Amino acid sequence: MTGRVPRTTYRLQIRREFDLDAATEQLDYLKALGVDTVYLSPLLASEPGSNHGYDVVDHSLVDPDRGGAEGLARFSTAARAAGLGVLADIVPNHVGVETPRLNPWWWDVLANGRSSRFADSFDIDWDAGGGRIRIPVLGDEDAARDDLGLRVEDGELRYYEHAFPLAPGTADDGASPAVVHDRQHYELIGWRRGDGELNYRRFFAVSSLAAVRVEDPAVFDASHAEILRWLDEGLVDGLRIDHPDGLTDPGGYLARLAEATGGAYVLVEKILEPGEPLPAHWATAGTTGYDALGDIDRVLVDPAGRTALDDLEAELRADSPQHGPPDWAQMVLDGKRAVADGLLQAEVRRLARLVPEVEGAEDALAELLACFPVYRSYLPARIAHLHEAAHLATSRRHDLAGAVERLLPRLSDPDDPAAVRFQQTSGAVMAKGVEDTAFYRHGRLVSLNEVGGDPSEFAVDVAEFHRRQQARLASWPLSMTTLSTHDTKRGEDTRARIDALAEVPGLWRSTLHTLRSRVPLGDGPFESLLWQSLLGAWPLSRERAHAYAEKASREAGTRTTWAAPDEGFERSLHALVDAAFDDEVARTALEECVGFVQAAGWSNSLSAKLLQLAAPGVPDVYQGSELWNRSLVDPDNRLPVDYEERRSVLRRIDDGALPPVDETAAAKLLVTSRVLRARRDRPELFTRYAGLDVVGPAADHAVAFDRGGAVAIATRLPLGLERRGGWGDAQVLVPPGRYVDAITGRAVEGDAIALADTLDRYPVALLLREDV
């Protein structure tokens, strides 16, 4: 690996309302906070108004709305002057096609079809569309009309606000718009037909994001020329790669990128299932950190609460549309199979067209995709996952055994187009079936329903946490760690408060009973999920609560869906949200429960932050989460950040204030800044990992480790600690020496350190050794 490697990062969402020049104005604050590298969301030109930038429309320029090339140059110059590195997020898998005229590649393909010089840039099954690209844009009524509701204006084919190019010579004879449409290289179809009949690969089930064939060297070069310029000119130091699992050959792509960048620091947004290792041969420093997030959350969850919460979930399922026991594995299979048969049916059908010799291929492929245990394989590596899926598929569906047996040789061959496309499709089925379906159906403890996590793993003990950190340091020491991202289902402090419910399952049962009695929906697991989410984010605006409830219910798909909203159910759903604000009994029950677990949530938050920032890896602070981040799913987690407030809090802390742990979250900014500064200024103290022994009756309530001179100590299960009367004579055994707590400034003599003294003000401590 060449060039600058970050020690810590801070993620910024760059958009029109917070462009590169606005980001430049915050660099002095980020440096004061202790940040080493600024981590930028996608910068290339994207759909107007996009607040995420993953819908790139032009690879050749930095988005003018985000500051343009000049803005990036100014930002980079200022970052260098401040001693900060720059990490940029890029999107190799797909481009935005919502507004065709903005994307010159897509516009040319629509105008010229197979003869377009960009035709091979996209993954299009021309034969399946009769030589035309199917675009799912028509409304139901218009799709049934002979004229399709089209018009020809200014040399374009128009449909309401949508505009499409006209192939040369197709509108010169005064033909009707419908006839002109039939002459084009594209076919506008009803939006409901897209999931089953689309003939271009897309990002998951998003038809406005068309996949590009970056495996083609010409496409790689064209789509990466501007990005490589950033690296060549020293504007950025490294890259974060979005969704590599969508590529035909992620390992090959990373190898080509490493060659093109001279081995720059590169991270991949790779979702690993529990126990699944990152491919060791990939040219990457590691993942973007969801695996670390899951480990940190689970060491802070009380395992003793599992049985009671399991029982509650089973009771809730008994009188809901989700009948049967709360079997997570079955939920995953059901969710993935529903996606393969619905949202991603077009992708499955395209796979089946590649194996015409296999009778019943579509059904068998859908079952194999549902049974696939991880996001994807990387043939010839990890072929065992395919055999595992085949075994499960045939055990569930004996009638498919013959078709599966005939498919396996094709799906096992790395060079077979069917195998390549199967690998690309399995990740999409997993993402939509688990992250966007099953995660919204499992209500036991919803802080565990997080990207990269498996809710069936309820908690880990301290010894297992230490083992996982040692493995991270040994295998991927430069991999990113995170607690919140633009994709997390709930922000880190929302989850930290929900985690506390595992310590008081009886309280949660009684609270939920009261809440359900006021505004029942008839779907107990979803009601539990929704009320836990509101509890974790409380207080929040009514608007945010309504937006979350609607999205969560449609993703769950048990009573209402995106494609067919159930108006009656959704009226009841919104009445439930209003009751949280307006119904005295419901609001009182919610706020009393919040009040009971609030302090425990704060303790969990500070512990999680310390563990993440001090443990092995390159820790990222998601924008604004140096104060409480009680966000919900996107776009809620991309709300504007008040940096003036954060500057003010940091100034007070630097003037000597030791703020209390309270709703202001100043204590979190204190912890964040002190650990970031320690990692930046004293890297020699963060070179190894050793779990430290904690002794005494309260030993289970602490997790402590030595990073090579920096000793991190965090509280876990704070409600149980309070019930037992505090730390008592519990001690953590640290190497002898002189230490200073970076958080309080207190001097500490090493050896046996009393937790009652060290953690008397804050639930965490970071002891920095002075005599090394």
N, C-alpha and C positions, 0 to 999 in steps of 0.2 A: 504494500500500500504506500502510495506516494502522496506528498502534499500534507496539508494541515488536517489533523484529526481532532474532532471536538472533544472537550472534556464534559461539557454540559451544553444543552440547547434550550432555546425558548421559541416556541412555535407562534408565528403571526399569521393571521388570515388576511391576506392582501386582497382588497377589492376596491371598487370605486369610492366607497365612503371612507376607506382607510387605505389609501394608496401608498406607494413606496416613499413618497415625500413625507406623508404622515408618519410612516414607520421610522423614517430617518430621524424625526423629531423625538422619538422615544429611545434612541440608542444610548443617550447618556443615562437614562433611567435604567435600562437593561444592564449596562456596565456596572452601575452602582449596585444593582440587585445581586450581581455576581455572575451574570451570564457569560459564557465563553463564546458561544456561537448562536447566531440568529437563524432560525429555521423558517423558511418562507413557503407558503402555500403556492400552488401553480401560478406561473407568471405569464405564460403565453396567452395570446389573444383568445378570448372565450366568448360565449354567448353574452350579449349585453345584460347587465343586471345579475350575472352569476355571482353568488357570494362564496363559491368554493373553487371555481376555476378548473374543474375536471372536465368541462365540456369545451375543450380546445377547438377553435375553428381555423386557426392559422398558425402553423408551426414556425413561420418565418419572422415573427415579431413579438416583442413584449407587448402585452395588452396596453393600449393607450389609456384605457380607463384605470389601469393599475399603476400608471406612471410612465409607461413606455420605456424604450431603451435608455433615454436620458435619465429617467427616474431611477432605473436600476444602477446606472453609472454613479449617480449622486449618492444613492444608498450605499453602494459598495465602497466608495471612497470614504464616506463618513464612518462606515463600520471598520475599515482598516485603520483609520485614524484613531478610533476608540480601542483598537486592539482586539476586535471581534471577528470571528470567522462567519461565513455565510454558507448555509445549506439550503438547497432548492429542491422542491417537490416537482417531479415531472410525471407525465402520463403517456406511456408508450403504447397502451393497448387500444385506445379508442379516441374518437374525435366527436365534437358536437355537430349535429346536423338538424337541430330544431329549426334554425333559420338557414335554409340551403344557400342563399346568395352570399352569406358571410363566410362560407367554407369553400374556397376556390377549388379544392380537389373534388368535393361532393357535387358542386354545381356543374363542373365539367363532365363528371360521370353521368349525371342526370340528363345533361344536354346531348351527350355523344354516345352513351351506352358503352358497349364493349370496345368501340373504337377509341374511347377516351384514353389519353396518355396516363390517366390515373385509375383506369379500370382495375389494374392489378394491385392497386394500393389497398383496396377494400376486399373483404372476404365475402364475396357475393356468389350465390348459387344461381347463375343466370338461367340454367335449364329449368329449374323448378318454377321460375316465374315466366316461362315462355319467352325468355330473352329480355324480360323487363324486371326492374326493381320494384318490389311491393312496398308502398309507403302507407302505413296505417294512420290516416289523418281524417278520414271522412266521419261525420256524425251518422248516427243510425238512420235518421230520416233521409239524409242526403245520399247515403250509400244505396238506398232502395229506389232512388229516382233515376230515370233514364238519363237526365242531363247532369246528374251529380252535383248540381248547384255551382258549376264552374263558370268562369268568364275569362276571356282573353283580353289583356290590357297591357299596353306599353311593352309589347314583345314578350310577355310572360303569361303563363297560365296561373290564374288566381283562384283561390278558394278561401273566402273570408280574408283573414290577415295573412294567409300563407301564399307564397309565391314560388313558382317553379319555372325553370328554363324551358324553352321550346327548341326542339331539334331543328336544325336548318331545313327550311322548305316545308314545314308541317302546318303552317298557318297562313299560307299565302293565297288560298283559294276561297276564303270566306266560309269555310266549314264551321259547323257549330262547335262550341267549346267541348262538348262530349266527344265529337269525332276527332277534334284536334288532340284531345287527351289520349284517345286510342292509338294515335300515331307516335306517342312518345316512348322513350326508353324506360319509363317508369309507369307504374299503375297505382293510382290512389285508391286505397281500399278502406273499408270501414275500420275504425280503430279497434273494434272487438275482434277482428280477424287477425290482428297482428301476432298475438301470442301463438296462434296455431299455423299461420301461413307465411310469416315473414321469411324472406330468402336472403337476408344479409345478417352476418353475425353482429351482435350488439354487446353492450356491457350489461351483464345480467339480463334483466327484463326491460331495460330502458331503451325503447326504440329510437329515441332522439340521440343516442350515443352509438355510433357505428364503429365497429372494430376495424383496425387497420392491420395490414400484414407486415409488421415490423421485421419479420424474419427474412423478408426480401431485402437484400443489401441496399438496393436503390431507395426503398421506402425508409429504411433505417437512416440512411444518409440524409435524405430530404427532411425527415421529421426530427433529426437531432442536430442539424447544422447550427442553428441558433443556440441551442443548449451547449454544444461543444465550444462555441465562441465564448460563452460565459466563463467556462473553465480555462480556455486558452488565454483569455485576457485577464484572468485573475479576479473576475467579478464574483464568482462563487468558488467554494472549495470542494463541495461534494454534492451528492444527489440522493434523494429519496425516491424510490421507484414505486409508483402506484400499481397495484393489482398485477404482479408478474404472472400469477397463475392463469391469466387469460391468454397468455402468449403461447405459441406453438411449442417453443423450447425456451423456458425461462433461463436455464443454465447457459445455453448458447447465446442468448441475448446478453446476459451479464458478462460473459467472456468477451463478446464484441465491444460492449461498453467499456470494459476495463482496458482493452487495447486502445480504444479511441480516446480515453481520458488519461492514459498513462498510469492507470491504477489508482485513480482518485477514490476517496472515501465514498462508499455507496451502501445504502440501506434498502431493504425490500419490505414492502407491506405484505408480509407473508403470515397468514393465520395458521398456526400450528395447533393441532389437536393435542390434548394432554398426553405427554409421553412421546410425541412425535418430534424427532430432531430435524433441524434445518439441514438441507443437503450440504454436506461438508465440502463438496467440490465447487460450490457456487463462488463466483468472484464477488463476494459481498462481505461487509463487516458484520452483518446480522440483520435482525428484524427491526420493525418499528416499535416493538415492546409490549404487544398485547399479552404475550406469555408471562412477562414479568408482572403485569397488572393482576393477572389471575392469581399468581402466587402470593402477592402482597395482600390482596383482599382476603384470601382464605386463611392466612395465618391469624387474621384478626376476627374471624368468625368462631363463635363458641360451638364446638362439636356437640356439646350436651343438648343443644336446642334442636337437633335434627329430628329426633323421634317425635316430639310434640308437633313440630311443623309439618312433618310427613303426615301425621294423623289428621291435622287440620286440612291439608291439601286433599287427602282422600275424602274427607267429609264434604268438602266444597265441590269435588267432582261428582259426587253421588247425585246431586240435584242440578246438574248443569248439562249443556250440550256435550261436554267433554266427559263422557261416561268412562267408567273403568278406573283402575288404580293409577296413581301418578307415576307412570313408567316413562322416564325421560327418553330411554332408547326407543320406545314405541312412538313417542311424540315426534322424535327426529325422523323416523322412518315414514310416519304418516305425512309429516310436513314436506319431506323431500319428494315423496311419491306424488303428492298433490301438485307440487311445483312442476315436476316432470310431465305430468298429465295436463297441466294448465298453463301457467305463465311461460314455461320454457318448452312447451310442446313443439314449437317450430324447430327448436334446436334438436330435440329428440328425433323428429321426423327427418331432419336433414341427415342425422347420423344413420337412420335406418335406410335412407336412399343409397348410402355408401355400401350397404351389405344386402343387395337385392336377393342374393342366393339363400338368405336365412329367413325362413317363414316365421312370422310372428316376431320379427326383429324389434319393432317399435316397443311392444310390451316388455320384451326381455331387456332391452336397453334401459327403459325407464326403471325397471326393477333393479338392475345393476347400479344405476346411478343413485337410486334411493338407498341402496345397501352399502355404497362405497364408504369406508370408515373415516377417510380424511378428505381434505379438499381435492387433492389430485395426486397422481403418481408422476414420476419423471423417468419414463422408460428409457433404457432398460432397468434403471434403478427402481426399487420398491414395487416390483411386480406382485409381491405378496399381497398387497392391498387389493389387487384385482381378484386374486384367488379367494381372498377372504370375502369380498363382495359376492363372488359367484356362489360360494358355499351358503351364505346367508340367503341369497336370492332363491336358490333352488330349494332350500329348506322351507322357505315361506311359500313358494309357488312351485310345487312339484311339476305342474303342467309346463313350466318354462325350462325344464332341465335340458331338453333337446336343443332348444334355441340357444341357451346359454353355452352349452358345450360347443356349438358350431361357431359362436361369436368369439370364444376365448382365443383361438389362434390369431384371428384378425386383431383383436384388441391387445394382444401381447406383443405384437410386432411394432417396434418403435417407428418404422418407416411406413407403416400402413396408414393411409389417410384417415381410416376409421379410428385407429388407436390415437392418432394425434388429436382428432376432434373430440374423442371421448374424454381425453385428459383436460381439454379446455372446458368442456361442458360440466364435468363433475364438480368443479369448484363453484360454478354458478348455481348448480342445484343445491349444493351445501349451503351457500350463502343465503339464498332465498328461502330454502326450506328450514334452516335453523335460525340464523340471525334475524330474519324478517318474518318468521312464522312461529316456530316452536318457542322461541324466546318470549313471545307474547301470549303463550298459552300456559306457561308453567309459572304458577304463582307462589310457590313455597317460600322462597327468599329471593326476591327479584334482583338484589344487588349482585347475585351470581350469574344472572342472565346477561353476560357481557361478551362482546366480541372476543373470540379466541378462547373463551372459557367453556367449561362443561358443567352445567348446574348439578349434574349427578355427583360431582366432587364437591362436597359440602364445606369441608374445612381441611386444613393441614396443620400438623403440630409443628412445634418449633424445630425439632430435629429434621423433619422433612424440608422445612423452609431453608435451613442451613445447607442441606444437601443440594438443593436446587440452585442456591446461590454459588456454591462451590463449583457446580457443573457449568454455570454460566461463565464464571471467571476463567475456567479451564478451557472452554470451547469457544465462546464468543464474547471476549472481554470488551469489545468495542460495539456490541449490539446496543441499540437504544432501549431504554426503559421508559414507561409512561404510566400515568394514572388516568388521564383524560385526553381525548382527541376530538377532532371534528366528526368522528364516526362512533364514539361511545354512546351506548344506549342511555346511560345516566352518568352525570359528572361524578368526579371522585368523592365529593363531599355529600352528594345525594346517596351514593352507595355506602359511605362510611356510617351515616345515620341509620340506614336500613340494616346494615350489619348488626347493629346493636339489638335489633329485635330478636336475634337468635339467643340472646341472654335472657329475654323476658317473653318467651312464646305464649305464656298464659295471658299476659297483658295484651299482646297482639290479638289473641283469639277473642277476648272480651271486647276489645275496641272494634274489631272487624264485625263482630255480631251486632253491635250497636249501629255501626255505619250501614250495614246491609239492611237492617230493619227499617231504616229511614227511606232509603231509595234502592230497593233491590232491582237487579237487572236480570236475574235468573241465570247467571253465569258466574258461579262462585270463584273459580280460579282467576278469571279475568278481573272480577271485582277486587280480589285480593291484590293482584298486580297493580291495578290502578290506584287503589288507596295507599299501598306501600309507596308508589312513585310520588303521589302527592305529599305523603308524610315526609319522604326524603327531601323533597324540594321546597317544602313549606318554610316561610311564606313565599308565594309566587302570585303573579297576576292572574286574574280570571282568564284573560286572553290566552296566556301560555298554557294554562290548565286545560282549557277547551281544545286547543290545537293538539296537545299531547294525547288527550283521550280519544279524539277522532282518529289520529294516526295509529295509535296502539290498537284500537279495536278493529280497524280495517286490516292491519297487518296480521292480527290474530286470525281473522277470517272465520270465527266460529259463529258470529251472529250478523255480521255485516262485512262487506268487502269493498275494495276500491272500484271494482268493475260493476258491482250491483249493490249500492248502499241500501240498507234497510232503514227507511225513514223513521218508522216507528221505534225501532231499537235505538237509533241515534238520538231521537228526541229524549228518550229515557236516559241515555248516556249523558247528554248535556244537562239534563235535570239533576243527575248525580253530581256533576261538577258544580253546578250552581248551589247544590245543597251544602257543599263544603264551605261555601262562603255565606250562604243565607239561612240555612237551617240551624237553629240554635243548638239543638241536640247533637247533630252531626258535627258541626264546627267545634263544639266543646269537646266531644269525644276525640276528634282528630288532634286538637291543640293540646289536650291533656296528655295524649300519648307522645306527641312531639316534645312536650315539656319534660316528660319523664326520661326520654332517651337523648335529649338534646346534648347534654354535657358529655355523655358517652360517645355520641357522634363526633363531637369536637375532638375528644381524646383519640378516637379512631382516625380521624382526619390527620391530626398531627403525627400520629405514629406512622400512618401510611406514607405521609410525605417524607418523613425522616428515612424510613426504610428504602423508599424509592431513590431518594437523592444520594444516600450514602452507600447503597449496595453496589455490587459490580454492574458494569455497563455504563452507557452514556445517558444520563437521565435528562428527559425533556420535561419542561414546564409548559403546559398548554396555556395559551394567552389568557392572562387574567387570573389563573388559578393559584396565584400566590396569595390571593384572598379566597374566601369560600367559593367553590364552584358547585352550585346546586342546580346545574343544568339538567335538562332531559334530552331526549333524542333530537337529532338535527331536524330543522334548522335552529332549534332552541340553543344548541351548544355553540352557535356561531354569533351570538349576540354581541353588540359593541362592548368594548372594555373601557372603563373610566380610569385612564392612566393618571389623571391629576389626583384622584383619591389615593392611588397606590404610591405616587411620589410623596404625598403628604405623610402617609403612614411610615414610609421608609425614612423620611427625614426625622420624624419623632423618635423612631427606633435608634437611628444613628446618633441622635442627641442624648441617648442614654436611657430611653424609656424601655421598661420591661412590661409590656401590656398584658392585661389579664386574658385568659382564654374565654372569649365571649363572642357575641354575634358580630362584632366589628371585624373579626378575623385578623386583627393586627398580629396576634400570636402566630398565625400561620405564615404571614409575611416575614416575621422575625425568623422562624425556623428555616423557611425557604432561603432567605438571603444569607443566613449564616452558613448553611451547608453548601450552597453554591459558591460562596466566596472561599470556603475551605478547600473545595475540590479544585477551584481555579488557582488559588495561591499556594496551596501546599499539596501538590499532587503526589509527593513522595510518601504521604501518609495513607494513600489509597491504592496500594499495590498488591494486596493479598486479601484473603478472606478466611477468618476463623471464627466459628461460633463460640461464644463464651458461656461458661457455666453460670447459672443463677441458682443460688441455694436458699433454702428456707421454705416455710409453708406456702408462701405466695409466689414461689418461683415460676409457676406456670403463667403468671400474668406479665412476664417480661420476655422480650426477645432482644438479645444483645450479641454484637459481633465486633471483631477487631479487623480493620481494613489495612493494618500495617502501621499503626500509630494513631489512627482515628477510630475511636470506639463509639459505636452507636448503641443507644439503649432506648427501647420503646415499650410503652405499656400496651398490653392486650387484655381484652375482656374486662373493661373498666368497671362495669356494673357488678360483676362477681368480686372484683377487688374491693369495691366499696362495701359489699355485703360482708366480707370477711374482716372488715375493720382496717383496711389499708395494708401497707407493706410489712408491718411488723419488723422482724429482724432480717428480712430478705436481703441478700447481698449478691452483687455480680463480681465475679473474680476476673480481674484484668491484669495484664502484665505490670509489674512494678514500674514506677516512674512518676514524673510530675506531669499533670494534665491541666488543661483549662477547658471548661465547658464553653464551646463557641456560642451557645445560645444565651446563657446567663452571664458569662464572664467569670464565673466562680472557679477558683483554683481547687484542684482535687488531687490527692495523693493516691496513686495506684495501689493495687493489690486487692483487698476485699473492700468493695465500695458499698455503703449502705444505700439501698434504693430509697428509703424513707427520706434521706437527706438529699440525694441527688435529684430526685423527681418530686421535690416538695412544691415547686412552683409550676413546672410544666410536666406533662406526661412523657416527655422525651428529653434526651440529652445527647450531645455530640462532644465527646472528650477528645481534645487534640493534644497529643503528647508533645511536651515542650523540650525534653532533653534528648532529641534525636536530630 
